[in-house]
Amino acid sequence: MVTIPTSSLDIQTMIAKQRAFFATGKTKDYDFRVSQLQKLSQLIKDNEQLILDAVYADLRKPMIEAFGSEILGTLSEIKFVLKYLKSWMKPQKVGTPINLFPSSSYIHTEPLGVVLIVAPWNYPFILTIQPLIGAIAAGNCAILKPSEHTPNTSSAIAKIINNNFDPSFVSAIEGGIETNQALLAEKFDHIFFTGGTAIGRIVMEAAAKHLTPVTLELGGKSPCIIDESCNLDITAKRIIWGKFYNAGQTCVAPDYLLVQKSIKPALIEKLLECLKTFFGENPQQSADFGRIVNERQFDRLVSLLDQGKILIGGQSDKSDRYIAPTLIDQVSPNSKIMSEEIFGPILPILEYEQISEAIAFVNAQSKPLALYFFSSNKRNQAQILQEISFGGGCLNDIIMHLGNPELPFGGVGNSGMGNYHGKASFDTFSHRKSILKNSFRFDLKWRYPPYTMTLETLKKFVN
């Protein structure tokens, strides 16, 4: 395996080499971009078992979940990008006002240069590679920093990338907080960060010193609102699946339920049934339920288990990093569990009577990364979408909006800035250069001094 050094001096040397490679113009070539994306796709297929084994070692993620969320999602993204890349790269002709006749106007996309991608631990492969797909498609060089909290996946990514790509084009750097600090001290042309809001502030502060643009994919408390018009059976299945997928360690997992009071007992009954159907009487024995990433996160989550009345779950085993899928009722809106993102297999249940109360409750918090609303009432659906600001979400489903590359993914306010997936990734790592092209056939003399046009005549152009 190629060794990538991580000292500040070596990082500076690596960035300089990538800048030199970018300056050759090779990354701007369509055929080069396609060949690198095709290579990446084949490498993922060739190393499928390595990736699955690494993710399992880090998170005990069920193979179906690992393949679907880490590998299939990544390969699907590459396939989508390859299908449309040529059209995205073409100059886009836009309208030109009559007063600029005979000019024409275009938007040219160009790569930004050398970009840094800092990835999280909860979906450690796809959330490293998916931004890279956009960076390559847009014609950039890139440095990847996988999460040190999932060391096996980090090592697999470094092996795949560093053994097969020219480090002057793409390289992966492993390491902990000191490596992150060394990278953030350098000037990049864009920084793409996925992680928590607190670290997002640190990244943005570091980037500001170099006026480096950033994309911040953060998180927050994503609500799931349920009204009395929903289909209880389907609603319960989708909530339990989405919340406890990856043991709840998903940035867009429902963080708490807001259930209309009239259906709360019936919904809870359905939720309990689904939990037992999905994971059995003892979820610790289920092959379909993952584990908490490390002891630090485990201890944090266990401290939240005394915040209300546990309806099911609550068991934990530190030696196995296991916390049972847990539903908690009678939670105070002012409790600790409602003041921070849970990011684990614990689901508080709150109630409301009128939809306006649910809307007011969500709007009193920071803007969430995701929102889910289960309802057959079209008026309520429209009201939720109109009156609550959030990054993205679903009506009558959970998480599935991430599966559509046509939908940009990103947060708003404290849940992030910028977006990606599909063309949005290409746009994130591109500069849209505006060009007005004029002709030598005409040259209107009124634009030059000494001015002969009266002010009244000029005003007619805007009336």
Sequence and secondary structure as in RCSB ss.txt:
>XXXX:A:sequence
MVTIPTSSLDIQTMIAKQRAFFATGKTKDYDFRVSQLQKLSQLIKDNEQLILDAVYADLRKPMIEAFGSEILGTL
SEIKFVLKYLKSWMKPQKVGTPINLFPSSSYIHTEPLGVVLIVAPWNYPFILTIQPLIGAIAAGNCAILKPSEHT
PNTSSAIAKIINNNFDPSFVSAIEGGIETNQALLAEKFDHIFFTGGTAIGRIVMEAAAKHLTPVTLELGGKSPCI
IDESCNLDITAKRIIWGKFYNAGQTCVAPDYLLVQKSIKPALIEKLLECLKTFFGENPQQSADFGRIVNERQFDR
LVSLLDQGKILIGGQSDKSDRYIAPTLIDQVSPNSKIMSEEIFGPILPILEYEQISEAIAFVNAQSKPLALYFFS
SNKRNQAQILQEISFGGGCLNDIIMHLGNPELPFGGVGNSGMGNYHGKASFDTFSHRKSILKNSFRFDLKWRYPP
YTMTLETLKKFVN
>XXXX:A:secstr
      SHHHHHHHHHHHHHHHHTTGGG HHHHHHHHHHHHHHHHHTHHHHHHHHHHHH   HHHHIIIIIIHHH
HHHHHHHHHHHHHHS EEE   GGGTT EEEEEEEE SEEEEE  SSSTTHHHHHHHHHHHHTT EEEEE  TTS
HHHHHHHHHHHHTTS TTTEEE    HHHHHHHHTS  SEEEEES HHHHHHHHHHHHTTT  EEEE     EEE
E TTS HHHHHHHHHHHHHGGGG  TTS  EEEEEGGGHHHHHHHHHHHHHHHH S GGG TT    SSHHHHHH
HHTTTTSSEEEE   EEGGGTEE  EEEES  TTSGGGTS   SSEEEEEEESSHHHHHHHHHTS   SEEEEE 
S HHHHHHHHHH   SEEEESSSSGGGG TTS EE  GGGEE EESTHHHHHHTEEEEEEEE  SS   GGGSSS
  S HHHHHGGG 
